[in-house]
């Protein structure tokens, strides 16, 4: 008979007064773990610790909370940003509108969902465009997953026309195979929200007609590892401005820390 898989217990983690962590699956090296444990060490927060919790299924989430009642906050990554929502007691307004959660605050036995990707992306895109925002007539958003929802939320907020692109008919405005010279010419901002190009699949890239890119284009890749993706390199070869997702990553982490420490209204 197949044995039921259980969430591994690490009793040492209960010794920390303030435990934080990342849920997702599978989880490899975690930026958030290095970022927060580095911060805790620098700031002398010795009763704080950040751990990674690879959850094979999101149905393990309640068990995780039971196992570690000292959990104060969690980050959420692929594939749970949407799947975790039914397990939360409350969603902050931004997260509710976006329909994706990447930060959870655990307080007084309740779990509140937030979205800090929106903040990270908005601030970083603003820096990237640096005064060129008026030159962008419209944008193409490649991918329609959790991160794309945060991107679309910001573009809508800015009043910037956009079209989404996916490989699944009926779920986006365009299919990758539909993209032609006209779409590329009209869209000076192209944002990759797919994991294509992300390590270890460094030799992959979204299938768009790169030959129509010009110096007027801005290519933003949410992927940050490697720091230069094939998508970015194809843009650079044609004189486009390019940016990876590292700035967004730092900015969303800083915002998560703010959410975990904000007064409860
Ligand atoms: P997700 O919810 O799994 O969505 C991924 C999207 O990419 C889906 O639309 C998926 O389409 C599409 N996709 C996957 N493989 C594809 C392929 N071979 N061809 C075409 N489309 C493909 O993931 P996510 O949470 O949105 O994250 C996406 C990426 O953004 C990841 O690389 C993540 O690390 C990065 N990210 C970066 C930051 C940052 O701070 N820089 C923040 C969030 C996310 P299907 O539905 O057809 O599979």
Boltz pocket constraint, residues with backbone or C-beta under 6 A from the ligand:
constraints:
  - pocket:
      binder: B
      contacts: [[A, 77], [A, 78], [A, 79], [A, 81], [A, 117], [A, 120], [A, 142], [A, 143], [A, 144], [A, 145], [A, 146], [A, 147], [A, 148], [A, 166], [A, 167], [A, 168], [A, 192], [A, 193], [A, 194], [A, 195], [A, 196], [A, 198], [A, 221], [A, 222], [A, 223], [A, 224], [A, 245], [A, 246], [A, 248], [A, 249], [A, 250], [A, 252]]
      max_distance: 6.0
